[in-house]
Amino acid sequence: MELQLTKPICFFDLETTGTNITNDRIVEIAILKVFPNGNKESHTWLVNPERPIPAEVVAIHGISDEKVANEPTFKELASKVHDLIKGCDLGGYNSNRFDIPLLVEELLRAGIDFEMKNVVAVDVQTIFHKKEQRTLSAAYQFYCGRDLEDAHRASADTEATYEVLKSQLDKYDDLQNDMKWLADFSARKRFADFAGFIHYDKKGKEVFGFGKYKGKNVEQVLEEEPGYFGWIQNADFPLYTKKVLTAIKLRKLNNKLS
C-alpha cells in the first residue's frame, strides 16, 4: 500500500558515537524523502563527529575514526539536512525516542532552530511493537519477506523502514493511511520536549517527568522555585529541553504582562 501523503515525509536513520542524546554525535545520516506523488530522493552522508568513536560502537555499525576522518562535520552539513527535511513530516525506527531528539540537538548546536510544531513523526518501531514485538531486521523479514542486508547501516535501515511501514498498512486494516493518525498511534507518551523530561498531563499542561518535581506543573514550579530554571539551563540537559523550558517561562511572563 502506498502512503497517502499531504506533504513529503522524510524517513531517516542515524548512526552515532553512542546512545546519549545530549553528549553523543552523528557519524552517518541517511534520509529518504518520499513525495505525495510517490517520487523519492535519498541522501546519505558520513559525518566526522570530531571525537573518537568507541570500539564497541564501531563493532555495531562498522564506521571507524579512519572512515570519517576526512568527512564533513555535522555543522558543515546542517544546512543541507535542514533544507531537505523542513516542511516535511518525519518517519523512522525508534525515531521518537532517539533519532529525532539527537538530530534536533545536532541542528541546535549548529545554530539551526528546527521547529517541530507543525511536523508529525511516525515511529515504525512503535507500530511494530504494538502489533508484533520484534526488531527492525525481524520486522523486515516478517512484513516484507526478505532478509535485511547491511543492517545497522543508515541507508539500508531507512529504505527498510519505509518498506515496513507500507507493508504494515497492507497487513493491518485498522491502521489508517494518514501520517497524523500514524504519528498519534506510534507515540508512546506526549512529550513537550523530545527526551521526555517534560510531559503533557491529561489536561494538556506541561509537567516535569523527572526529579523531585516529577508530575508537578512546570509553570507552577518555575514560579515557586525560580532557581530550578537556572539549574536546568546550566546542567547537562538537551538543548531542546532547555529551549522548551525557556518558552514556557516566557509564556508565563507574557501572560502576567498582558
Backbone as JSON, one array per atom type, in Angstrom:
{
  "sequence": "MELQLTKPICFFDLETTGTNITNDRIVEIAILKVFPNGNKESHTWLVNPERPIPAEVVAIHGISDEKVANEPTFKELASKVHDLIKGCDLGGYNSNRFDIPLLVEELLRAGIDFEMKNVVAVDVQTIFHKKEQRTLSAAYQFYCGRDLEDAHRASADTEATYEVLKSQLDKYDDLQNDMKWLADFSARKRFADFAGFIHYDKKGKEVFGFGKYKGKNVEQVLEEEPGYFGWIQNADFPLYTKKVLTAIKLRKLNNKLS",
  "N": [[0.84, -1.19, 0.0], [0.64, 2.13, -0.94], [1.75, 5.21, 0.59], [-0.52, 7.64, 1.82], [-0.11, 10.85, 1.36], [-0.03, 14.24, 2.37], [1.93, 16.04, 2.35], [5.52, 15.98, 1.85], [7.3, 13.21, 3.36], [10.03, 12.46, 5.42], [11.95, 9.76, 5.86], [14.37, 8.76, 8.11], [17.61, 7.8, 9.34], [20.04, 7.41, 11.88], [23.46, 6.81, 12.5], [25.61, 6.65, 15.25], [27.9, 7.96, 17.8], [27.2, 6.85, 20.15], [24.57, 6.35, 22.61], [23.65, 8.48, 24.06], [21.66, 11.22, 24.14], [22.3, 13.88, 24.65], [25.13, 14.05, 24.71], [26.34, 12.43, 22.72], [27.27, 12.01, 19.21], [26.5, 12.34, 15.67], [27.53, 9.98, 13.19], [26.83, 8.99, 10.79], [24.27, 9.78, 8.5], [21.24, 9.1, 6.95], [18.75, 9.94, 4.65], [15.59, 9.42, 3.39], [13.46, 10.79, 1.25], [10.1, 11.02, 0.64], [7.67, 11.85, -1.66], [4.33, 13.28, -2.07], [3.4, 12.47, -4.61], [4.59, 10.05, -4.95], [7.2, 10.02, -5.81], [10.71, 9.7, -5.0], [13.62, 10.67, -3.18], [16.96, 10.22, -2.13], [19.53, 10.61, 0.32], [22.75, 10.19, 1.67], [25.12, 10.67, 4.17], [28.37, 10.39, 5.46], [29.72, 11.38, 8.59], [31.98, 13.43, 10.3], [32.47, 13.14, 13.64], [34.04, 14.61, 15.27], [35.27, 13.55, 17.47], [36.55, 10.64, 19.19], [35.31, 7.45, 18.08], [33.83, 5.02, 19.99], [35.19, 1.7, 20.4], [33.39, -0.41, 20.84], [31.11, 0.57, 19.7], [31.84, 0.92, 17.04], [32.02, -1.74, 16.38], [29.38, -2.38, 16.04], [28.18, -0.72, 13.97], [30.24, -0.45, 12.15], [31.58, 1.84, 11.4], [34.43, 3.57, 11.51], [36.95, 5.66, 13.14], [38.87, 6.26, 11.21], [37.41, 6.04, 8.87], [35.76, 8.25, 8.85], [37.41, 10.39, 9.05], [38.09, 12.3, 7.07], [35.67, 13.32, 6.39], [32.84, 15.64, 6.22], [31.93, 17.74, 9.03], [29.02, 17.68, 11.2], [28.07, 20.25, 11.51], [28.89, 21.45, 9.17], [27.27, 20.16, 7.39], [24.74, 20.76, 8.2], [22.95, 22.75, 7.14], [22.24, 21.68, 4.63], [20.94, 19.33, 5.44], [18.84, 20.39, 6.94], [17.48, 21.9, 4.97], [16.54, 19.82, 3.44], [14.7, 18.45, 5.08], [12.92, 20.33, 6.12], [9.59, 21.49, 6.43], [8.53, 19.01, 6.08], [6.99, 15.9, 7.13], [8.17, 13.45, 9.52], [9.73, 10.23, 9.64], [10.71, 7.14, 11.1], [12.66, 4.5, 12.7], [12.35, 3.71, 15.92], [12.57, 6.37, 16.18], [11.25, 8.46, 17.54], [12.15, 8.36, 20.15], [14.9, 8.44, 19.98], [16.36, 9.08, 17.4], [15.14, 11.49, 16.37], [15.28, 13.3, 18.67], [18.14, 13.41, 18.93], [18.96, 14.33, 16.4], [17.77, 16.88, 16.37], [19.18, 18.06, 18.49], [21.75, 18.16, 17.33], [21.24, 19.91, 15.19], [20.54, 22.25, 16.6], [22.96, 22.73, 17.93], [24.4, 23.43, 15.74], [23.41, 25.86, 15.2], [20.92, 26.05, 14.01], [17.57, 26.51, 14.29], [15.45, 24.27, 14.56], [12.03, 23.51, 14.21], [9.33, 21.69, 15.57], [6.59, 22.02, 15.64], [4.61, 21.95, 13.61], [4.99, 19.49, 12.54], [4.51, 16.03, 12.08], [5.45, 12.91, 13.52], [6.19, 9.71, 12.62], [6.67, 6.72, 14.14], [7.9, 3.82, 13.25], [8.83, 1.62, 14.64], [7.36, 1.63, 17.03], [4.76, 1.12, 16.11], [5.21, -1.44, 15.11], [5.99, -2.79, 17.5], [3.66, -2.55, 18.98], [2.1, -4.22, 17.53], [3.53, -6.62, 16.93], [5.93, -7.0, 18.42], [8.94, -7.06, 17.83], [12.33, -6.79, 16.31], [14.01, -4.44, 14.0], [15.21, -5.88, 11.85], [13.84, -8.31, 12.09], [11.3, -7.31, 11.73], [11.42, -6.49, 9.06], [11.79, -8.95, 7.79], [9.45, -10.22, 8.62], [7.31, -8.58, 7.66], [8.01, -7.94, 5.01], [9.13, -10.16, 3.93], [11.8, -10.63, 3.36], [15.36, -10.86, 3.91], [17.21, -8.5, 5.8], [19.75, -6.88, 4.42], [22.97, -5.53, 5.21], [22.28, -4.44, 7.73], [22.14, -1.98, 10.32], [23.44, -0.08, 8.88], [22.92, 3.17, 7.81], [21.61, 3.88, 5.36], [20.5, 1.46, 4.42], [18.79, 0.88, 6.52], [16.94, 3.01, 6.48], [15.58, 2.65, 4.04], [14.49, 0.13, 4.52], [12.82, 0.73, 6.68], [10.9, 2.4, 5.49], [9.75, 0.57, 3.65], [8.72, -1.32, 5.44], [6.74, 0.17, 6.8], [4.87, 0.62, 4.72], [4.12, -2.03, 4.25], [3.02, -2.67, 6.73], [0.69, -1.13, 6.63], [-0.64, -2.49, 4.63], [-1.08, -4.91, 5.9], [-2.55, -4.51, 8.3], [-5.78, -3.76, 8.77], [-6.9, -1.91, 10.47], [-5.16, 0.17, 10.72], [-4.77, 3.51, 9.81], [-4.17, 5.14, 6.75], [-2.76, 7.68, 7.08], [-0.71, 10.31, 7.94], [-0.79, 11.88, 10.29], [-2.52, 10.39, 11.92], [-1.06, 8.0, 12.12], [1.19, 8.98, 13.39], [0.14, 9.71, 15.89], [-0.68, 7.17, 16.73], [1.77, 5.87, 16.91], [3.04, 7.19, 18.9], [4.38, 7.12, 22.18], [4.22, 8.43, 24.73], [2.98, 11.71, 25.38], [5.17, 14.2, 24.87], [6.53, 17.34, 25.77], [9.07, 18.16, 25.2], [11.68, 16.39, 23.4], [13.14, 14.45, 24.68], [11.8, 13.54, 26.89], [11.79, 14.78, 29.36], [9.96, 16.7, 29.96], [6.6, 16.37, 30.21], [3.2, 16.15, 28.89], [0.25, 16.53, 30.77], [-3.01, 15.03, 31.44], [-4.68, 17.14, 30.97], [-3.38, 18.59, 29.12], [-1.35, 20.22, 30.03], [2.01, 21.24, 30.75], [4.2, 19.13, 32.54], [6.8, 18.2, 34.82], [8.9, 15.42, 34.12], [10.71, 14.09, 35.67], [12.96, 13.8, 38.49], [12.76, 15.7, 41.63], [10.49, 17.16, 41.27], [8.81, 15.67, 39.76], [5.94, 15.06, 37.87], [4.81, 17.43, 38.61], [3.34, 20.61, 37.85], [4.9, 22.56, 35.38], [4.94, 25.4, 35.02], [4.06, 26.24, 37.54], [6.06, 25.25, 39.22], [8.3, 26.7, 38.31], [7.55, 29.24, 39.05], [7.34, 29.07, 41.82], [9.8, 28.06, 42.53], [12.19, 29.55, 41.37], [14.93, 29.22, 40.98], [15.24, 26.69, 39.98], [14.93, 26.71, 37.24], [17.29, 27.99, 36.35], [19.13, 26.11, 37.23], [18.57, 23.87, 35.57], [19.15, 25.0, 33.07], [21.9, 25.29, 33.24], [22.77, 22.76, 33.63], [23.4, 19.34, 32.47], [21.41, 18.94, 30.31], [19.39, 18.21, 27.39], [19.6, 20.5, 24.6], [17.2, 21.15, 23.34], [15.31, 20.59, 25.3], [15.93, 22.6, 27.13], [15.27, 24.78, 25.55], [12.47, 24.45, 25.27], [11.71, 24.72, 27.94], [12.46, 27.36, 28.41], [10.68, 28.66, 26.68], [8.26, 28.1, 27.96], [8.61, 29.49, 30.34], [8.81, 32.14, 29.36], [6.29, 32.37, 28.22], [4.66, 32.3, 30.48], [5.5, 34.64, 31.7], [4.73, 36.54, 29.78], [1.97, 36.2, 29.88], [1.43, 37.24, 32.38], [2.03, 39.91, 31.97], [0.22, 40.69, 30.1]],
  "CA": [[0.0, 0.0, 0.0], [1.41, 3.37, -0.96], [1.36, 6.14, 1.64], [-1.33, 8.79, 1.44], [0.63, 11.98, 1.9], [-0.43, 15.61, 2.02], [3.21, 16.72, 2.17], [6.57, 14.96, 1.88], [7.74, 12.63, 4.63], [11.43, 12.07, 5.38], [12.4, 8.67, 6.7], [15.8, 8.95, 8.3], [18.26, 6.94, 10.33], [21.34, 7.9, 12.31], [24.47, 6.01, 13.21], [26.15, 7.64, 16.18], [29.01, 7.54, 18.67], [26.62, 6.22, 21.34], [23.13, 6.48, 22.77], [23.32, 9.61, 24.91], [21.14, 12.27, 23.26], [22.97, 15.15, 24.92], [26.58, 14.06, 24.54], [26.85, 11.7, 21.56], [27.25, 12.72, 17.93], [26.17, 11.57, 14.47], [28.63, 9.59, 12.31], [26.23, 8.77, 9.47], [22.85, 10.11, 8.41], [20.6, 8.79, 5.68], [17.39, 10.48, 4.57], [14.79, 9.02, 2.24], [12.35, 11.74, 1.15], [9.02, 10.48, -0.19], [6.75, 12.94, -2.02], [2.94, 12.84, -2.23], [3.17, 11.81, -5.91], [5.29, 8.78, -4.95], [8.62, 10.19, -6.13], [11.6, 9.57, -3.85], [15.03, 11.03, -3.31], [17.68, 9.77, -0.94], [20.85, 11.19, 0.55], [23.47, 9.59, 2.78], [26.39, 11.33, 4.47], [29.23, 10.08, 6.61], [29.92, 12.62, 9.34], [33.07, 13.45, 11.27], [31.89, 13.58, 14.91], [35.05, 15.42, 15.97], [35.62, 12.85, 18.71], [36.75, 9.22, 18.91], [34.15, 6.55, 18.09], [34.2, 3.87, 20.83], [35.36, 0.43, 19.68], [32.19, -1.24, 20.93], [30.13, 1.13, 18.77], [32.35, 0.57, 15.71], [31.69, -3.15, 16.17], [27.96, -2.48, 15.66], [27.87, -0.15, 12.66], [31.38, -0.57, 11.24], [32.1, 3.15, 10.99], [35.59, 3.82, 12.37], [37.52, 7.01, 13.1], [39.56, 6.43, 9.93], [36.43, 6.15, 7.79], [35.11, 9.57, 8.86], [38.43, 11.41, 9.33], [38.08, 13.34, 6.05], [34.29, 13.65, 6.06], [32.41, 16.91, 6.81], [31.3, 17.72, 10.34], [27.58, 17.92, 11.07], [27.85, 21.69, 11.34], [29.07, 21.74, 7.75], [26.17, 19.54, 6.65], [23.47, 21.08, 8.84], [22.05, 23.5, 6.25], [21.73, 20.74, 3.64], [20.0, 18.44, 6.12], [17.66, 21.18, 7.29], [16.76, 22.22, 3.74], [15.9, 18.6, 2.95], [13.61, 17.98, 5.94], [11.99, 21.37, 6.56], [8.29, 21.41, 5.79], [8.18, 17.6, 5.89], [6.81, 15.04, 8.28], [9.34, 12.61, 9.76], [9.48, 8.83, 9.93], [11.92, 6.39, 11.43], [12.54, 3.3, 13.53], [12.76, 4.2, 17.23], [12.95, 7.75, 15.93], [10.7, 9.39, 18.52], [12.91, 8.32, 21.4], [16.35, 8.61, 19.81], [16.87, 9.77, 16.21], [14.67, 12.88, 16.3], [15.93, 14.12, 19.7], [19.57, 13.62, 18.66], [19.08, 15.19, 15.22], [17.45, 18.26, 16.77], [20.31, 18.54, 19.26], [22.83, 18.5, 16.41], [20.85, 21.13, 14.47], [20.64, 23.38, 17.52], [24.39, 23.01, 18.13], [24.89, 24.06, 14.51], [22.8, 27.18, 15.09], [19.67, 25.98, 13.25], [16.46, 26.36, 15.24], [14.44, 23.41, 13.94], [10.78, 23.55, 14.96], [8.51, 20.5, 15.32], [5.19, 22.3, 15.94], [3.72, 21.55, 12.51], [5.53, 18.25, 12.0], [4.14, 14.8, 12.75], [6.54, 11.94, 13.5], [5.7, 8.34, 12.62], [7.69, 5.8, 14.62], [7.54, 2.49, 12.75], [9.12, 0.64, 15.68], [6.25, 1.58, 17.98], [3.67, 0.4, 15.44], [5.62, -2.84, 15.09], [5.95, -3.36, 18.84], [2.27, -2.67, 19.4], [1.47, -5.29, 16.77], [4.26, -7.89, 16.83], [7.02, -7.11, 19.39], [10.18, -7.56, 17.23], [13.36, -5.82, 15.94], [13.88, -3.99, 12.61], [15.52, -6.98, 10.93], [12.71, -9.24, 12.16], [10.15, -6.62, 11.13], [11.6, -6.54, 7.61], [11.52, -10.32, 7.38], [8.05, -10.54, 8.91], [6.38, -7.83, 6.82], [8.42, -7.85, 3.62], [9.53, -11.48, 3.47], [13.18, -10.62, 2.89], [16.38, -10.59, 4.92], [17.74, -7.14, 5.73], [21.19, -6.83, 4.19], [23.64, -4.32, 5.7], [21.62, -3.85, 8.9], [22.95, -1.02, 11.07], [23.94, 0.99, 8.03], [21.78, 4.08, 7.8], [20.85, 3.87, 4.1], [19.71, 0.23, 4.37], [17.75, 0.94, 7.55], [15.87, 3.93, 6.09], [14.78, 2.01, 2.99], [13.73, -0.94, 5.17], [11.76, 1.34, 7.49], [9.88, 2.85, 4.54], [9.07, -0.6, 3.13], [7.97, -1.93, 6.53], [5.53, 0.95, 7.05], [3.9, 0.33, 3.67], [3.61, -3.39, 4.47], [2.14, -2.62, 7.9], [-0.6, -0.63, 6.18], [-1.28, -3.58, 3.89], [-1.41, -6.04, 6.78], [-3.5, -4.2, 9.37], [-6.88, -2.94, 8.26], [-7.28, -0.85, 11.42], [-4.23, 1.29, 10.6], [-5.21, 4.49, 8.83], [-3.1, 5.64, 5.89], [-2.74, 9.12, 7.34], [0.5, 10.49, 8.73], [-1.13, 12.38, 11.62], [-3.07, 9.26, 12.68], [0.04, 7.08, 12.41], [2.05, 9.62, 14.39], [-0.53, 9.56, 17.18], [-0.66, 5.76, 17.1], [3.13, 5.43, 17.22], [3.56, 7.94, 20.04], [4.29, 6.4, 23.44], [3.66, 9.43, 25.62], [3.05, 13.06, 24.81], [6.25, 14.96, 25.46], [6.71, 18.72, 25.31], [10.38, 18.12, 24.58], [11.85, 15.11, 22.76], [13.84, 13.5, 25.53], [10.91, 13.03, 27.92], [11.94, 15.46, 30.65], [8.75, 17.49, 30.18], [5.44, 15.68, 29.65], [1.88, 16.77, 28.98], [-0.7, 15.77, 31.57], [-4.27, 14.75, 30.78], [-5.3, 18.41, 30.61], [-2.55, 19.27, 28.13], [-0.42, 21.11, 30.71], [3.36, 20.68, 30.88], [4.63, 18.7, 33.87], [8.13, 17.59, 34.82], [8.88, 13.96, 34.07], [11.89, 13.57, 36.36], [13.45, 14.5, 39.67], [11.94, 15.95, 42.82], [9.22, 17.77, 40.87], [8.16, 14.78, 38.8], [4.48, 15.12, 37.91], [4.38, 18.77, 39.02], [3.15, 21.58, 36.79], [6.14, 23.28, 35.13], [4.76, 26.82, 35.3], [3.95, 26.43, 38.98], [7.39, 25.01, 39.81], [9.18, 27.81, 37.96], [7.14, 30.41, 39.81], [7.62, 28.86, 43.24], [11.22, 27.71, 42.71], [12.82, 30.12, 40.18], [16.28, 28.73, 40.8], [15.22, 25.42, 39.28], [15.13, 27.03, 35.82], [18.72, 28.23, 36.16], [19.85, 24.85, 37.41], [18.41, 23.07, 34.36], [19.86, 25.65, 31.96], [23.35, 25.12, 33.41], [23.07, 21.33, 33.8], [23.63, 18.56, 31.25], [20.14, 18.57, 29.7], [19.38, 18.5, 25.95], [19.34, 21.89, 24.24], [15.8, 21.35, 23.02], [14.6, 20.64, 26.58], [16.16, 23.95, 27.65], [14.5, 25.69, 24.71], [11.06, 24.31, 25.64], [11.54, 25.28, 29.28], [12.53, 28.81, 28.25], [9.42, 29.09, 26.07], [7.22, 28.04, 29.0], [8.87, 30.6, 31.26], [8.44, 33.38, 28.68], [4.84, 32.38, 28.07], [4.1, 32.67, 31.78], [5.8, 36.06, 31.91], [3.88, 37.33, 28.88], [0.6, 36.14, 30.39], [1.35, 38.15, 33.52], [2.11, 41.27, 31.49], [-0.91, 41.03, 29.21]],
  "C": [[0.88, 1.24, 0.0], [0.87, 4.34, 0.09], [0.5, 7.27, 1.08], [-0.73, 10.01, 2.14], [0.03, 13.31, 1.45], [0.79, 16.51, 1.86], [4.3, 15.67, 2.25], [6.83, 14.44, 3.3], [9.18, 12.16, 4.44], [11.67, 10.94, 6.38], [13.91, 8.85, 6.88], [16.32, 8.03, 9.41], [19.64, 7.52, 10.62], [22.2, 6.76, 12.82], [25.28, 7.02, 14.02], [27.33, 7.1, 16.97], [28.51, 6.82, 19.92], [25.14, 6.56, 21.44], [22.72, 7.62, 23.7], [22.92, 10.8, 24.04], [21.91, 13.57, 23.43], [24.42, 15.15, 24.47], [27.09, 13.38, 23.28], [26.58, 12.45, 20.26], [26.95, 11.76, 16.78], [27.45, 11.23, 13.69], [28.13, 9.23, 10.92], [24.76, 9.14, 9.55], [22.36, 9.78, 7.02], [19.17, 9.3, 5.72], [16.76, 10.01, 3.26], [13.55, 9.9, 2.22], [11.33, 11.21, 0.15], [7.99, 11.59, -0.41], [5.33, 12.41, -2.19], [2.65, 12.14, -3.55], [3.9, 10.48, -6.03], [6.75, 8.87, -5.33], [9.45, 10.13, -4.86], [12.97, 10.16, -4.19], [15.72, 10.64, -2.01], [19.06, 10.38, -0.89], [21.47, 10.48, 1.76], [24.81, 10.31, 2.95], [27.09, 10.63, 5.62], [29.58, 11.4, 7.27], [31.1, 12.46, 10.3], [32.52, 13.99, 12.6], [32.83, 14.43, 15.75], [35.36, 14.86, 17.36], [35.81, 11.38, 18.37], [35.44, 8.44, 18.97], [34.54, 5.32, 18.9], [34.24, 2.56, 20.05], [34.11, -0.42, 19.71], [31.08, -0.73, 20.01], [30.54, 0.82, 17.33], [31.99, -0.88, 15.37], [30.25, -3.34, 15.72], [27.73, -1.96, 14.25], [29.04, -0.12, 11.68], [31.98, 0.74, 10.78], [33.2, 3.56, 11.98], [36.04, 5.28, 12.27], [38.17, 7.27, 11.74], [38.57, 6.68, 8.79], [35.82, 7.55, 7.71], [36.11, 10.72, 9.02], [38.38, 12.58, 8.34], [36.67, 13.72, 5.61], [33.89, 14.98, 6.72], [31.86, 16.71, 8.22], [29.8, 17.95, 10.16], [27.29, 19.4, 10.88], [27.97, 22.09, 9.88], [27.92, 21.2, 6.9], [24.8, 20.06, 7.08], [22.48, 21.79, 7.91], [21.44, 22.59, 5.19], [20.66, 19.83, 4.25], [18.7, 19.18, 6.42], [16.83, 21.52, 6.06], [15.99, 21.01, 3.22], [14.66, 18.24, 3.76], [12.6, 19.05, 6.31], [10.7, 21.3, 5.75], [7.81, 19.99, 5.56], [7.77, 16.96, 7.22], [8.03, 14.12, 8.38], [8.92, 11.18, 10.07], [10.79, 8.13, 10.24], [11.61, 5.19, 12.28], [13.17, 3.62, 14.88], [13.14, 5.67, 17.16], [12.43, 8.73, 16.97], [11.54, 9.47, 19.79], [14.4, 8.59, 21.21], [16.72, 9.48, 18.62], [16.43, 11.23, 16.14], [15.3, 13.74, 17.4], [17.4, 14.42, 19.39], [19.77, 14.52, 17.44], [18.8, 16.65, 15.58], [18.57, 18.85, 17.61], [21.45, 18.98, 18.34], [22.5, 19.77, 15.62], [20.97, 22.36, 15.36], [22.1, 23.74, 17.78], [24.98, 23.7, 16.92], [24.25, 25.43, 14.27], [21.53, 27.22, 14.27], [18.54, 25.64, 14.19], [15.33, 25.58, 14.58], [13.2, 23.34, 14.82], [9.89, 22.38, 14.56], [7.01, 20.78, 15.45], [4.24, 21.8, 14.86], [4.18, 20.27, 11.83], [4.97, 17.07, 12.78], [5.27, 13.8, 12.56], [5.97, 10.54, 13.64], [6.84, 7.42, 13.02], [7.27, 4.37, 14.26], [7.81, 1.42, 13.8], [7.95, 0.51, 16.65], [5.05, 0.86, 17.38], [3.98, -1.1, 15.45], [5.5, -3.48, 16.46], [4.53, -3.51, 19.35], [1.58, -3.86, 18.72], [2.18, -6.63, 16.89], [5.38, -8.08, 17.84], [8.29, -7.73, 18.8], [11.19, -6.44, 17.0], [13.2, -5.41, 14.48], [14.16, -5.12, 11.63], [14.38, -8.0, 10.9], [11.47, -8.62, 11.53], [10.24, -6.7, 9.61], [11.31, -7.93, 7.07], [10.05, -10.65, 7.53], [7.1, -9.87, 7.9], [6.72, -7.91, 5.33], [8.91, -9.17, 3.05], [10.94, -11.57, 2.95], [14.13, -10.38, 4.06], [16.92, -9.18, 4.71], [19.26, -7.2, 5.61], [21.75, -5.5, 4.72], [22.87, -3.64, 6.83], [22.62, -3.02, 9.67], [23.79, -0.13, 10.17], [22.74, 1.86, 7.71], [20.96, 3.97, 6.52], [19.98, 2.63, 3.99], [18.55, 0.31, 5.35], [16.62, 1.89, 7.15], [14.98, 3.31, 5.03], [13.92, 0.9, 3.58], [12.57, -0.38, 5.98], [10.6, 1.79, 6.61], [9.06, 1.65, 4.02], [8.22, -1.28, 4.2], [6.68, -1.17, 6.79], [4.47, 0.68, 5.99], [3.29, -1.06, 3.85], [2.71, -3.46, 5.69], [0.75, -2.14, 7.51], [-1.36, -1.67, 5.38], [-1.82, -4.66, 4.83], [-2.53, -5.73, 7.76], [-4.58, -3.25, 8.86], [-7.23, -1.79, 9.18], [-6.28, 0.31, 11.42], [-4.72, 2.23, 9.51], [-4.02, 5.03, 8.05], [-3.1, 7.16, 5.91], [-1.61, 9.39, 8.31], [0.21, 11.0, 10.14], [-1.66, 11.24, 12.49], [-1.95, 8.3, 13.07], [1.0, 7.66, 13.44], [1.44, 9.49, 15.78], [-0.47, 8.12, 17.66], [0.72, 5.31, 17.54], [3.77, 6.22, 18.35], [3.39, 7.12, 21.31], [3.65, 7.28, 24.51], [3.75, 10.77, 24.93], [4.1, 13.86, 25.57], [6.25, 16.38, 24.91], [8.09, 18.88, 24.67], [10.52, 16.75, 23.91], [12.35, 14.04, 23.72], [12.99, 12.97, 26.68], [11.08, 13.66, 29.28], [10.71, 16.29, 30.99], [7.59, 16.81, 29.45], [4.24, 16.62, 29.58], [1.01, 15.91, 29.87], [-2.01, 15.61, 30.8], [-4.99, 16.02, 30.34], [-4.48, 19.2, 29.59], [-1.57, 20.26, 28.72], [0.94, 20.43, 30.85], [3.66, 20.33, 32.34], [6.03, 18.1, 33.75], [8.01, 16.07, 34.85], [10.04, 13.33, 34.8], [12.09, 14.33, 37.67], [12.43, 14.77, 40.76], [10.61, 16.58, 42.47], [8.49, 16.93, 39.81], [6.64, 14.82, 38.97], [3.93, 16.48, 38.29], [4.29, 19.7, 37.82], [4.38, 22.46, 36.62], [6.01, 24.76, 35.48], [4.74, 27.08, 36.8], [5.3, 26.27, 39.66], [8.31, 26.19, 39.54], [8.83, 29.08, 38.72], [7.52, 30.27, 41.28], [9.09, 28.59, 43.53], [12.01, 28.22, 41.51], [14.24, 29.63, 39.93], [16.36, 27.42, 40.04], [15.44, 25.61, 37.78], [16.61, 27.21, 35.53], [19.53, 26.96, 36.29], [19.77, 23.99, 36.16], [19.19, 23.68, 33.21], [21.37, 25.43, 32.04], [23.76, 23.66, 33.55], [23.12, 20.64, 32.44], [22.31, 18.03, 30.7], [20.21, 18.88, 28.21], [19.04, 19.96, 25.66], [17.86, 22.13, 23.95], [14.95, 21.39, 24.29], [14.74, 22.03, 27.19], [15.36, 24.98, 26.86], [13.02, 25.65, 25.08], [10.8, 24.95, 26.99], [11.58, 26.82, 29.22], [11.23, 29.36, 27.66], [8.28, 29.1, 27.09], [7.37, 29.21, 29.97], [8.46, 31.93, 30.64], [6.93, 33.49, 28.49], [4.16, 32.81, 29.36], [4.31, 34.15, 32.05], [4.91, 36.94, 31.04], [2.43, 37.33, 29.34], [0.39, 37.1, 31.56], [1.28, 39.6, 33.06], [0.91, 41.69, 30.65], [-2.2, 41.31, 29.99]]
}
